[in-house]
Amino acid sequence: MKKLLLITAAVLTVLVFTVTANAAVLPESYSSVDKGYVTPVKNQGDYGACAAFSTVSCLESDYIMQGYGTKDNTDFSEAYLYWFSVNNAWNDEDSRYYGDGFEIEGNIFSLGLNELELFSSLKTDTAIAYEKDFPYSPYTYTNMGDYSEIERVSSGCNIRIKDVVTFDLGDRDAVKQWVMQHGGASVMFNSNQFFHGDNGTVAANKLKIISNHAVTIVGWDDNFKAQGRFSELVMSRPGAWLCKNSWGPDWGDNGYFWLPYTDPSITSIMGYSVAVNNSCESKYSYNALPDYTSPSVFRTVSKTANRFTADTDGVIEKVAFYTYGGSDVNLTVYKDNGDGIPDSGKALATAGGHYDTEGYYTEKLSACVGIKEGEVFYVVADYSGDIPIENAMSLTNSNSDESFIYTNGRWEDTYDGYATGNSAVDAIIRTSHSYGENRHKDPTCTAVGYDMRTCENCGKVQRKDIPAKGHSFGEWEENGILGEYTLYIRTCSECGEIEIICMDEGGNKVSLEKATNEAKKEKTPAGMRLNALNAVNSAITLTSDIMRTGLMVILGQYP
């Protein structure tokens, strides 16, 4: 019988990690952009997807630095990460994550993301997809979202998260070391455009330190100084992070800006590393919404365990786990001995060590452990410090015979008598691919279609792309006058896409933007109408932004 856990006040506990940098001498300035590790600047449009853009940029840079791609051919999907991080309910009854998470109806792209939601998707290996398959369409919500459960586990991208860390905000050397090793780190701060320096510096109003925006740290300059207006307010002393924004390449310095080390609104800096899955690997876990706590009842407990049943024949190769900083963690794999005691059998393989940094880690076992379909095994974690246990809340579910703690000299099921969720210990099994039936998707005018089979064990896909059809435009038709120019339009008979051109009296083509700008300058009724309409639209947009920002602050979410 499934047990629905009660919600606690710790539902949105902020993840706080610490990292100690290596002792290597760090340069006074550095840029991952100059090294070719950073993908082009993108545009999130009017949606609150900044955290997805910042995180995806980190994933792309780490992927490039490992030699799997280049800045020009590496492009992961922000829309996919956003959708399954915000709308993260698991509805498949056969999944170990079943019943975890929540569903949101309507336009979820008007909401923001927090660290817990992002971590949730990444940890369940369902966050990374290719942009070509799940494109981001900031001005056409109907073109993205509403992704199905099968798309979550078979995105076509066999890239998974390896480690997730968050830095002590006072340890800049650790952040710099990570950026040099992985290309970037995601930072949360308060973006207030009234306090922009003249040379690309951005800082928060000192009276408002609530973070509301996420960008990617891609370098630094210890000697950077703000110039011009607000220079004293912007920076109290030299030194700033080079940051990649998600407002398009026309904003700031080709989409980049400098964020002072001393900005008081910086609340979080996180790092992500990825692993490429070339074999058939399946993660065994019960934590789909991994919000962990260590209640006082557990402070004298040294061990925790998860019990798993193999779905197929395979080899247990790795373990993944969450730990608080400064702890020794030793993990051991045991086969079930038939008595329900996690560590009564023979120890088959181990992993672990000392972890200064709080976070989620993936480690190889000391030996591969063969497993048969239907066999039961345990992963036991022995902690020198506090042990993390999934928070008890209405967004998580647990069953009996899943997670255990060692207390008072015996193992006890956390399902019985403890207001907690599951243990923060996972297993990764390598097995053989077993592909299901073919799924077909027709191409559109602009998007490729495909024939795809998905491995039922690991989600890896076999795929054959079908090229996009291209637009089928009709004849050009006259559609009005704009200043001195005549407007012409033509429409795609397949998708309804409209193309617009402008021509002068001599039949010369000009861009719609140029024609509009010239019309604005004219003191004709048409020009004055354009200026009036632009003023009204600007006022509506500003009011909408203010209301949306206020709502996000109330909800505790970020644009």
N, C-alpha and C positions, 0 to 999 in steps of 0.2 A: 504494500500500500504506500503510495507516495505521500510524503509529508510536506505540506506547504509551510515554509518558515515565515515567521512574523517579521515585519519591517523594524529596523532599528534606526536610531538617530544618525547612524554612521553610513547611510546609504551613499552619500557622495563624499566619502573620505578622500582627501587630497593625497595623492601618492607622493611621498617625499623620499628621495633617494640621496645617497652621497657617494661620491667617487673620489678616489685619490689619484692624482696624476702621476705619471712616471717621473722619475728624477731627471729626465732628459732636459737639456737646455732648450728653451723655447724661443723662437725669433720674436723680435719686437713687432713685426707685422707679418701677416700671412693672408693668402686668398685662395680658397679652393676653386674660385672662378677662374683665376689665372692658370691653375693647374689643369683645367678642363674637366673637373669633377662635378660641375653643377649644370643641371639641365636648364633650358631657357625659362625665362620669367613667364608665368601664366596669369590669367585674369579670372578671379572668382566671381566677377559680376556683382549683382546686387544681393547675392545670397551669403548667409553666415557660415561659409565653409572654410574660413581661413586656417583652422587647425588641421583640416584634411589636406590642404595645399602645403602647409608647412611640414607635416609628417611625410607626405608622399615625396617631397623634395629630399628629405633625409634618406628615405628608402632608396630613391634613385641614385643618390650620390654614393651610398655605401655599395650598392650593386655595381656601379661604374668602377669604384676603387678596387673591387675584387676582380676586375678584369672581365666581367660578363657583358658589358656594353659600353657605349660611348654617350656623351651628352646629347648627341644628335639622333641616336636610335633607341634611347631608353625613355619610355613614357608610360607611367603607371596611372591608373584611373583615380582621380579624386572623388568623382561621383559615387563610385563603387564603395570606396572606403567610408565615405560619408553615410551612404544609405544603410549599410550594415552595422555601422557604429551607433547611429541614432536609433534606427528601427531594428533592434537586435534580438527580437524574440525568436526562440527555437521551437518550431511546431511539429517537427518530425518525432514521432513517438519512439522510433528506433534509435534516436540519438541519445548519447549520454548527457547532452546539454538540454534535453527536452524540458520545457517548462521554465527555463531561465530567460531573463530579459523581458523586454516590453515592446509593444507595437504602437505606432503612431499613425493616425489617419490624416490625410490631407498633405499639404505641401511641407514636408519635413525640412526642406532646404531653406526655409525661413528661420529655422532654429539654429543654435550653435552647438558646438561639441565641447565636452570636457575630457580630461585626461583618462578618467575611468572608462568612458565609452570607447575611446580609441584603443586603449589597452585591451578591452574586451574582444574586439574584432581581431586584433593582431595576435593575441594569445591563442585564439581558436583557429588560427591559420586560415582565416576567411576574409582577410582584409585587402589582399593585393591582387589586382587584375590589370589588364592592359587597357590603355586609353582607347584604343581602336574598337574594343569590344563594349566598353561602357563610357562613351564620350560625355564630357561635361558641357552642358548647353545652358549657360547662365541666363539667357533671356528667353528660353523655351523650356519651361519646367516639364511640359508633357513629353519631351524627348529624353528624359532621364528619370530614374527612379522606378518604383513598383517592381523591383527585382524579386524573382521567385526563390524559394528555398533551395532548389536544385542549382541555381546560379551561384548561390553562396558557397557551395561546396565543390563547384566545378567551374571555376572562373576561366580556366584555360591558361592560367599563369601559375607555374609550379615553383613559386617563391614563397618562403615562409619567414616568419620572424625568428630570430635566434635569441637575442638579448634585448631587454628594455631597461634603460637606466635613467635616473633623474639626478641632477647635480646639486650639490650644496652651492647655493648662490654666491657664497663667499670664496669658493674655490675656482677662480678663473683659470688657473693652470690646468685643472682637470678638464674643463670645457675645451680649452685650446688643444689639449692632447687628443681629445675625442675628435674634434674637427679635423685635425691633421690625419687621423687614422681612418675616419669614416666619412669625411666630406662636409658634414653639417650637423646642427643640433637645433631642435625646435624651442623657441623662447616665447613666453607669454608676457605681454606688457600692456600699458594703457596708451593707445594711439589717440593723440589729440592734435589735430592738424593746425590748431591755432598756435602751437608752439613748435614750429619747424624752423630749423636754422637755415641760413642761406646756402650752405654748401652740403645739403643732403642730410643734415642731422635732424633726428626726431627725438623729442622727449615729452614726457607727460607733464601736465599741469601738476605742480607739487601739492596742490590741495586735493587732487583726485588720484588715488593710487590703486584703484580697482582695475585689474588687467582686463582688457576687452579685445585683444587682437593677438594672433599668433603669426610669427614669421620664422625664417630659417637663418640661423647664424652660419655664415660661410667664410668668415675670416675675422681679422681684428687689426687694429693699429694702436699700439700703446701710446703713441705721441699725437694722436688725432685731436684737433681742437675745433670747436665750433666757431663759425664766422658770422658776422653781421647781426641781424636782429635776434633778440632773445639769447645771445651767446652766453651771457652770464647765467641765465635761468636754465638753459639747456644743459650746460656742462659745468660742474663745480671744479673739475680737474680733468686733464687730458686722458685720452683712452676711450676707445669705442669699438663695438662689434660691427663688422660689416654684415648687413642683413639683406636677404632676398625677400621681397614682398610679393604679394599675389594680386596686385592691382594693375597688372599689365606693364609692358616695357616703356610706355609713354609717361608713367608716373615716376617721380623722383629722378635718380640718376640711372636711367635705363632700367628702372624697376628695382634698383637697390637704394639703400640708405645706411646711415650710421646711427647706431643706438648706443648712447653713452654707457660705460660700465656702471656709472653712478645713478642711472635712472631708478628712482625709488619704486616704480610700479612693476618692475620685473618680479614675477611671482613663481615662475617655473622654467627650468631648462631641462629638456629631455633628449636622450640619444637613443637611436635605434640601429640595430644591425640585422642583416638578413642572411638566410641560408637558401641556396638553390637546391631543390629536391629533384635529383636526377633518377632516383630509384623510387620504389613504391613504399612510402612511409605513411603510417597512420598514427595519429596522436590519441592516446587514451587519457581522458581527463573528465572531470565533473564540473569544472569551473568555467562557465560561459560568461559570467559577470564577476570577474575576480577582484572583488572588493574585500580586502583582508583585514583582520583584526587580531589582537592577542589579549582576550579578556583575562582578568586577574585569576580566574580559575585555572588558566593554562600556564601561569608563570612558573609553576613547579613541575610542569610536564616537560619531558625531554624528547619524547618521540611521538611521531605521527605516522599514519600509514593509509594508503589507498588500496583497495582490493579490486582487481580487474579480471574479466573473463575474456579470453582471446576469441575474436570473431572468426579468425582464420589461422592457418598454419603460418608461422613466420619466425622472426628473430628479434628479440628485444635488444636494441642497439644503444639507445640513449634514454636519458631521463631529463625532465625539465621541472623546474621548481621555483618557488618564490621564497625569498629570505630577507630578513631585516639585516641591516649593516652590522659589521663587527662580529659576525657569528661564524662558528665552524659548523659545516653541514656535511654529514656523511650519509650517503644514500646506498641502500642495499636492496637487491632484488631477491625474493624468495618464491619458490613454488609453494602452493597450498599443501599443507601436511594433513589436511582432513579434519583438523581439530578447531578450525576457526581462529587460530592464534597467528597473527601476521608473521612473526619471526621464529616460529618453532621449527621450521624446516631448514634445509641447507642453504647457506648464503651462496648465491650463484655468481654475482657480479656486484661491483661497487663503483661509486663515483663521488665527487665532492671535493671539499677543501675549505679554506678560509675565505670569507667574502666580506671585504670592508664596505662594500656598496650594497645598499638595499635595492632589490630588483628581482627580475625574472631571468633565469639562466637556463641554458641548454648544455648538457655535458654528455660526452660519450662514456659508456660503461667500460670497466676494466676488461670485460669479456662479453662476447655475444651469447645471449641466452636463447636457445631454441624453445619454441612454444607450439603446441598443437591446438587446433580449433577446439574450443570448449574447455581448455585447461584454465585453472584459476591461478593467479599469481599476485604477489603483493610488492609494492614499492614502499619501503620503510625509510623515513628520514629522521636522523638523530641530530638535534640542534643543541648547540652549546648555549644559545640564548633563547629569547622568546620565539615561540612557534607561530607562524601565520595560519589562521583558519578563516575560511570564507565567512563573511558576515551573515547573520541570520536576517533575512529581509524578504518581503513579499515577492521580490523579483528573482529569487533563487529557490530551487527545489532540491531535496535530497531524499535518499532512500536508505533503508537499513542495509547493513552488510556492504557499505561503500567506504566509509572513512572511520578511522579509529585513532584514539589517543592512549598513550601509556601513562596511567596515573595510579598512585597508591599500590604500586607493584603489580598491576594487571592491565590488560588491554580492555578498553571500553568503546562501544560503538557511539560515535558522536550523535547519532540519530536518537539515541535513548537517553533522555535526561539532560541534554545540553542544547541550549538555544543557539546553535551554530549551524554552519553549512559544512562543506566538504574540505578535506585537506588540500593544501596547495602543492600537490605532487603529481606529476604526469609521467607517462611512459610513452616511448616512441618505438613502434614495431616496424621492421622492414619485412615486407611480404611480397607476393607476386601479384601482378596486375590482373584484375578481373573486370573486363569492360562490359558495360551494359548495352542497351539498345541505342541505335543512332538517333540523335536529335538534329532536326533540320531547322535552319532559320533562313528565310528568304532575304536576299540583299535589298537595300533601298537605293535611292538615287545617290546617297552619299556614304552609306555604311555598308561594309562587307557583310555577306551572309556566311553560313558555314554548315557543314555536316560534322557532327561531333559525337564521340563516344566517351563516356566518363568511367574511370575505374571506380568500382564500388568500394574498394578498400582505402584508397588514398585521395581520390578526387582528381588524379591526373587525367588529362584528356588526350585523345587522338583526334586531330582536327584537320579538315580541309576547307580552306577559305573559298568563298564564291565572290568574285569581284563585284564592287558596287556598279549599279547599272548606268549611273550618270543621268543628268536631267534630260527631259524631253520638252524643250521649250517650244512654244508656238511663235507666231509672228509678232514683231514689234507693233505696238499700238500707241497712238498719241493719247496722252492722259493728262493734259493740262499745261499750264505755264508757270514757271518759277523765275520771276525777274525777267531777264532778257533771254531766258532759255526755254525750250520746249521739252516737256517730260515725255518719255516713252517707257512703256513697261511690256514685259512678256512673262507668261506664266507657264510653269512646268505642269504638264497634264498628269504626271504621276503623283507628285507630292504637294503641288500647289505653291512651291517656291516661286517668288517674284523677283525679277531682275529689273533694275531701273537705270536708265541712262538719260543724260541731258545733252541737248544739241543747240548750238547757236544758229543764227540765220544762215551761216555758210556751211552748215552740216558738220561742223567740228564737234567732237564729243568732249565733254568735261565731266568731272565727277560730281555726284550729287552734293558732296560736302562743299566743293568749291561754289557751285551754283547757290547753295543755301547761304553760305557766308557772304557772297556778293549781294544777295537779295536782302540780307539783314541790314546792310549798310545803306540801302536805297531809302530815300524819304518818300517812298510811294506807299499807298495803302497796303500793298502786298508786303512790303518790307516791314512796315510798322506792325502789321498783324503777326508776322513771324517773331519779331522781338517781344511782343506782348505774350504770345503763346509760350515762348521760351521762358519768360519770367514766371508765368503761372506754373509751368512744368517744374522749374527749379524750386519754387516754393513748396509744391506738393511733394517733391522728392525729399527736400530738407525735413519737412514735417514728418514724413514717413520714416526717415532715418532716425529722427529723435525718438519717435514712439517705439520703433523696433529696438533701439539701444536701451531704452528704459525697461522694456519688457524683458530683454536678455539679462539685464542686471538683476531684476526681480527674480527671474528663474535661475540665476546663478550660472548662466551659460555665456559662451563667448562667440562673437562673430568671426 
